[in-house]
Amino acid sequence: MSIIRDEEFLMIGFLVLVIALGIAIPYLLTLQRTLEAVSPENRRMQPGMVWLLLVPLFGYVWSFMVVTAIADSLDLEYRKRNIPRDPRPTYTLGITMAVLSVCGGVLIYIPFLNLIGLLIGLVNLVLWIIYWVQVAEHKNTLRSGAFYYQNQQYGQQYTGYQNPNPQSNQQYNPYNQTYNQQNYPPNYPPYGNQNPPPPQDPNDPGRWGPPGDTNAPPPPGNPNDPNRWGPPGG
């Protein structure tokens, strides 16, 4: 009977370990990929070092380091991209979660205080889920390549993705008559004067040249040909 109980205890312990790892691994992957999305010069911790959280007991202390490093890395990266964010994103929530983890882990082993430790653990579980979601959102924002640009000359603001080129956002409206009338001939529809050009004199030697070009040479041909002034090849 004692052997059966021991086997059951080992089986339960193994299942708990598998479940814990099944939850911890995706969480740690999120932390690692968030740091990987930060520029190397702005990382306050190497991405692979988050896996030290799995070390028993040491993980409680290391969680403070990880939370602080992620918050500072996000802060520096958002500053680099000129994206407005609160200072040290996720820091307050992360530190609160780390403190409650230590308090709950200690109180749960103290007689008459283990119930308080259990309640703290439940609250910390909710905070941990919220923290995980927030870190994942920051990871997605950084991996999308978002940036924020403000044109100091025109007072215009742009938000875009990948290789910011503020000049590409300054496009002229093709229907802006004020702009187009300064850049196109007055009889060049539809940008300039919308009235059609007047009919040209059939004896105008520049009749078959560009509209309004009176300096165009006459087409070659016999000067006595009555069709000399017709369309070329007519």
LINWOLIN-V751349 format. One record per pair of residues at least 12 apart in sequence whose C-alpha atoms are under 10 Angstrom apart, sorted by sequence separation. I is the first residue (numbers start at 1). J is the second residue. D is the distance in Angstrom with one decimal. If there is no record, write none. Layout:
<<I | J | D> <I | J | D>>
This chain:
<<35 | 47 | 5.3> <36 | 48 | 9.2> <50 | 62 | 8.4> <53 | 65 | 9.9> <75 | 87 | 6.0> <76 | 88 | 8.4> <104 | 116 | 7.6> <105 | 117 | 6.8> <108 | 120 | 9.1> <147 | 159 | 5.9> <148 | 160 | 6.9> <157 | 169 | 9.8> <179 | 191 | 9.2> <180 | 192 | 6.3> <181 | 193 | 7.6> <200 | 212 | 8.8> <204 | 216 | 9.8> <205 | 217 | 6.8> <206 | 218 | 6.5> <219 | 231 | 8.8> <220 | 232 | 8.9> <32 | 45 | 9.8> <34 | 47 | 8.0> <35 | 48 | 9.0> <49 | 62 | 9.6> <50 | 63 | 8.4> <53 | 66 | 8.5> <74 | 87 | 8.9> <75 | 88 | 4.9> <103 | 116 | 9.6> <104 | 117 | 4.3> <105 | 118 | 8.6> <107 | 120 | 8.9> <108 | 121 | 8.8> <146 | 159 | 7.2> <147 | 160 | 5.8> <148 | 161 | 8.9> <156 | 169 | 9.8> <177 | 190 | 9.6> <178 | 191 | 9.6> <179 | 192 | 9.4> <180 | 193 | 9.8> <205 | 218 | 5.3> <206 | 219 | 9.1> <219 | 232 | 7.1> <32 | 46 | 8.4> <33 | 47 | 7.1> <52 | 66 | 9.4> <74 | 88 | 6.7> <75 | 89 | 6.5> <103 | 117 | 7.1> <104 | 118 | 6.6> <107 | 121 | 9.8> <146 | 160 | 5.8> <147 | 161 | 6.2> <156 | 170 | 9.7> <177 | 191 | 6.6> <178 | 192 | 9.0> <197 | 211 | 8.3> <198 | 212 | 9.9> <204 | 218 | 9.0> <205 | 219 | 8.3> <32 | 47 | 4.6> <33 | 48 | 9.2> <35 | 50 | 9.4> <50 | 65 | 9.2> <51 | 66 | 9.8> <72 | 87 | 8.5> <73 | 88 | 8.1> <74 | 89 | 6.6> <75 | 90 | 9.7> <102 | 117 | 9.7> <104 | 119 | 7.9> <105 | 120 | 8.9> <145 | 160 | 8.1> <146 | 161 | 4.6> <147 | 162 | 7.6> <149 | 164 | 8.0> <151 | 166 | 7.7> <175 | 190 | 8.7> <176 | 191 | 8.2> <177 | 192 | 6.7> <197 | 212 | 8.9> <31 | 47 | 7.5> <32 | 48 | 6.2> <50 | 66 | 6.4> <71 | 87 | 8.4> <72 | 88 | 5.5> <73 | 89 | 9.1> <74 | 90 | 8.9> <75 | 91 | 9.9> <101 | 117 | 9.4> <104 | 120 | 5.4> <105 | 121 | 7.7> <144 | 160 | 9.6> <145 | 161 | 5.1> <146 | 162 | 6.6> <147 | 163 | 8.8> <148 | 164 | 8.5> <149 | 165 | 9.1> <150 | 166 | 8.5> <151 | 167 | 9.5> <174 | 190 | 9.6> <175 | 191 | 7.0> <176 | 192 | 9.8> <177 | 193 | 8.9> <31 | 48 | 9.2> <32 | 49 | 8.1> <49 | 66 | 8.4> <50 | 67 | 9.6> <71 | 88 | 4.6> <72 | 89 | 7.8> <74 | 91 | 9.9> <100 | 117 | 9.1> <103 | 120 | 7.6> <104 | 121 | 5.4> <144 | 161 | 6.8> <145 | 162 | 5.0> <146 | 163 | 9.3> <147 | 164 | 7.2> <149 | 166 | 7.3> <174 | 191 | 7.6> <175 | 192 | 9.7> <29 | 47 | 9.2> <31 | 49 | 9.9> <32 | 50 | 6.4> <70 | 88 | 8.4> <71 | 89 | 5.2> <72 | 90 | 9.5> <102 | 120 | 9.8> <103 | 121 | 8.6> <104 | 122 | 9.1> <143 | 161 | 9.9> <144 | 162 | 7.7> <145 | 163 | 8.2> <146 | 164 | 8.9> <148 | 166 | 10.0> <28 | 47 | 9.6> <29 | 48 | 9.1> <31 | 50 | 6.9> <32 | 51 | 8.3> <47 | 66 | 9.7> <50 | 69 | 9.9> <69 | 88 | 9.5> <70 | 89 | 8.3> <71 | 90 | 5.9> <72 | 91 | 8.2> <101 | 120 | 8.0> <102 | 121 | 9.5> <104 | 123 | 9.6> <142 | 161 | 9.9> <143 | 162 | 9.8> <145 | 164 | 9.4> <28 | 48 | 9.2> <30 | 50 | 9.9> <31 | 51 | 9.2> <45 | 65 | 8.8> <46 | 66 | 10.0> <50 | 70 | 9.9> <68 | 88 | 8.4> <70 | 90 | 8.0> <71 | 91 | 5.2> <100 | 120 | 6.5> <101 | 121 | 6.9> <104 | 124 | 8.4> <28 | 49 | 9.8> <29 | 50 | 8.6> <44 | 65 | 9.7> <45 | 66 | 7.7> <68 | 89 | 9.8> <70 | 91 | 7.9> <71 | 92 | 9.0> <100 | 121 | 7.3> <208 | 229 | 8.3> <28 | 50 | 6.5> <29 | 51 | 8.6> <44 | 66 | 9.1> <67 | 89 | 10.0> <68 | 90 | 8.9> <69 | 91 | 9.0> <100 | 122 | 9.9> <101 | 123 | 9.7> <207 | 229 | 8.1> <208 | 230 | 8.2> <28 | 51 | 6.5> <45 | 68 | 9.4> <46 | 69 | 9.3> <47 | 70 | 9.5> <67 | 90 | 7.8> <68 | 91 | 6.3> <71 | 94 | 8.6> <100 | 123 | 8.3> <101 | 124 | 6.6> <188 | 211 | 8.9> <205 | 228 | 10.0> <206 | 229 | 9.5> <207 | 230 | 9.0> <208 | 231 | 6.8> <28 | 52 | 9.6> <44 | 68 | 8.5> <45 | 69 | 5.8> <67 | 91 | 6.3> <68 | 92 | 9.3> <70 | 94 | 9.4> <97 | 121 | 9.7> <100 | 124 | 6.1> <101 | 125 | 9.0> <187 | 211 | 8.2> <205 | 229 | 7.4> <207 | 231 | 9.0> <208 | 232 | 8.3> <28 | 53 | 8.3> <44 | 69 | 5.0> <45 | 70 | 7.7> <67 | 92 | 9.1> <99 | 124 | 9.2> <100 | 125 | 9.6> <187 | 212 | 8.6> <204 | 229 | 8.5> <25 | 51 | 8.7> <28 | 54 | 9.2> <43 | 69 | 7.5> <44 | 70 | 7.2> <67 | 93 | 9.0> <68 | 94 | 7.9> <97 | 123 | 9.0> <98 | 124 | 8.5> <185 | 211 | 9.7> <203 | 229 | 7.2> <24 | 51 | 9.5> <43 | 70 | 7.9> <44 | 71 | 8.9> <45 | 72 | 9.5> <64 | 91 | 9.8> <67 | 94 | 5.5> <68 | 95 | 7.7> <97 | 124 | 5.8> <100 | 127 | 9.5> <101 | 128 | 9.6> <185 | 212 | 9.5> <202 | 229 | 7.5> <203 | 230 | 9.8> <43 | 71 | 9.9> <44 | 72 | 6.7> <45 | 73 | 8.1> <66 | 94 | 9.0> <67 | 95 | 6.6> <96 | 124 | 8.5> <97 | 125 | 8.5> <202 | 230 | 8.6> <24 | 53 | 9.3> <25 | 54 | 9.3> <43 | 72 | 7.9> <44 | 73 | 5.6> <66 | 95 | 9.7> <67 | 96 | 9.9> <97 | 126 | 9.3> <98 | 127 | 9.8> <24 | 54 | 8.2> <42 | 72 | 8.3> <43 | 73 | 5.0> <44 | 74 | 9.3> <64 | 94 | 8.0> <65 | 95 | 9.5> <67 | 97 | 9.3> <97 | 127 | 6.2> <98 | 128 | 9.1> <42 | 73 | 5.5> <43 | 74 | 8.2> <63 | 94 | 8.6> <64 | 95 | 6.5> <67 | 98 | 8.1> <96 | 127 | 8.3> <97 | 128 | 6.4> <38 | 70 | 9.5> <41 | 73 | 9.2> <42 | 74 | 8.0> <43 | 75 | 10.0> <44 | 76 | 9.3> <63 | 95 | 8.5> <64 | 96 | 9.6> <66 | 98 | 9.8> <96 | 128 | 9.6> <21 | 54 | 8.9> <40 | 73 | 9.5> <42 | 75 | 8.7> <43 | 76 | 8.2> <64 | 97 | 9.2> <65 | 98 | 9.8> <94 | 127 | 8.3> <97 | 130 | 9.9> <35 | 69 | 8.9> <39 | 73 | 8.7> <42 | 76 | 5.8> <43 | 77 | 8.4> <63 | 97 | 9.1> <64 | 98 | 6.1> <93 | 127 | 7.2> <94 | 128 | 7.9> <97 | 131 | 8.3> <31 | 66 | 8.7> <35 | 70 | 6.8> <38 | 73 | 6.8> <39 | 74 | 9.6> <41 | 76 | 9.1> <42 | 77 | 6.0> <63 | 98 | 6.1> <64 | 99 | 8.3> <93 | 128 | 8.6> <31 | 67 | 9.4> <34 | 70 | 7.9> <35 | 71 | 10.0> <37 | 73 | 9.9> <38 | 74 | 7.1> <41 | 77 | 9.0> <42 | 78 | 9.7> <62 | 98 | 9.3> <63 | 99 | 9.3> <94 | 130 | 9.5> <37 | 74 | 9.4> <38 | 75 | 9.9> <39 | 76 | 9.1> <40 | 77 | 9.6> <42 | 79 | 9.9> <61 | 98 | 8.4> <93 | 130 | 8.4> <94 | 131 | 6.5> <32 | 70 | 9.5> <35 | 73 | 7.3> <38 | 76 | 8.7> <39 | 77 | 6.8> <42 | 80 | 8.7> <60 | 98 | 7.2> <61 | 99 | 9.6> <63 | 101 | 9.3> <93 | 131 | 6.6> <94 | 132 | 9.4> <31 | 70 | 7.9> <34 | 73 | 9.3> <35 | 74 | 8.2> <38 | 77 | 6.1> <59 | 98 | 9.9> <60 | 99 | 8.8> <63 | 102 | 9.9> <92 | 131 | 9.9> <34 | 74 | 8.6> <37 | 77 | 9.2> <38 | 78 | 9.2> <90 | 130 | 9.8> <91 | 131 | 9.4> <39 | 80 | 9.2> <60 | 101 | 7.2> <61 | 102 | 8.4> <90 | 131 | 6.9> <93 | 134 | 9.6> <94 | 135 | 9.8> <60 | 102 | 6.3> <90 | 132 | 9.6> <59 | 102 | 9.9> <90 | 134 | 7.0> <57 | 102 | 9.5> <60 | 105 | 9.1> <89 | 134 | 8.9> <90 | 135 | 7.1> <89 | 135 | 8.8> <57 | 105 | 9.7> <90 | 138 | 9.3> <89 | 138 | 8.7> <78 | 138 | 9.9> <74 | 135 | 9.5> <81 | 142 | 9.5> <78 | 141 | 10.0> <83 | 146 | 8.0> <84 | 147 | 9.7> <67 | 131 | 9.9> <71 | 135 | 9.3> <74 | 138 | 7.8> <78 | 142 | 8.5> <81 | 145 | 9.1> <82 | 146 | 9.6> <83 | 147 | 6.0> <84 | 148 | 8.0> <70 | 135 | 8.6> <74 | 139 | 9.1> <77 | 142 | 8.4> <81 | 146 | 7.6> <82 | 147 | 6.5> <83 | 148 | 5.1> <81 | 147 | 5.0> <82 | 148 | 5.0> <83 | 149 | 8.2> <80 | 147 | 8.8> <81 | 148 | 6.1> <82 | 149 | 6.6> <74 | 142 | 8.9> <78 | 146 | 9.4> <79 | 147 | 9.8> <80 | 148 | 9.5> <81 | 149 | 8.0> <82 | 150 | 8.6> <78 | 147 | 8.3> <79 | 148 | 9.7> <78 | 148 | 9.1> <83 | 159 | 8.7> <82 | 159 | 9.8> <81 | 164 | 9.8> <35 | 135 | 9.9> <27 | 128 | 9.8> <31 | 132 | 8.3> <34 | 135 | 7.1> <37 | 138 | 9.2> <38 | 139 | 8.5> <27 | 129 | 9.4> <30 | 132 | 7.7> <33 | 135 | 9.8> <34 | 136 | 7.2> <37 | 139 | 6.4> <30 | 133 | 9.3> <33 | 136 | 8.9> <34 | 137 | 9.2> <36 | 139 | 8.8> <37 | 140 | 8.5> <39 | 142 | 9.5> <28 | 132 | 9.4> <31 | 135 | 7.1> <34 | 138 | 7.2> <35 | 139 | 8.0> <37 | 141 | 9.1> <38 | 142 | 7.0> <27 | 132 | 6.8> <30 | 135 | 7.4> <31 | 136 | 7.9> <34 | 139 | 4.6> <37 | 142 | 5.8> <38 | 143 | 8.4> <26 | 132 | 9.8> <27 | 133 | 9.6> <30 | 136 | 6.2> <33 | 139 | 7.0> <34 | 140 | 8.1> <36 | 142 | 9.6> <37 | 143 | 5.6> <29 | 136 | 10.0> <30 | 137 | 9.9> <32 | 139 | 9.6> <33 | 140 | 9.5> <34 | 141 | 9.7> <35 | 142 | 9.7> <36 | 143 | 9.0> <37 | 144 | 9.3> <27 | 135 | 9.7> <31 | 139 | 8.5> <34 | 142 | 8.0> <37 | 145 | 9.1> <27 | 136 | 9.2> <30 | 139 | 7.8> <34 | 143 | 8.4> <33 | 143 | 9.2>>
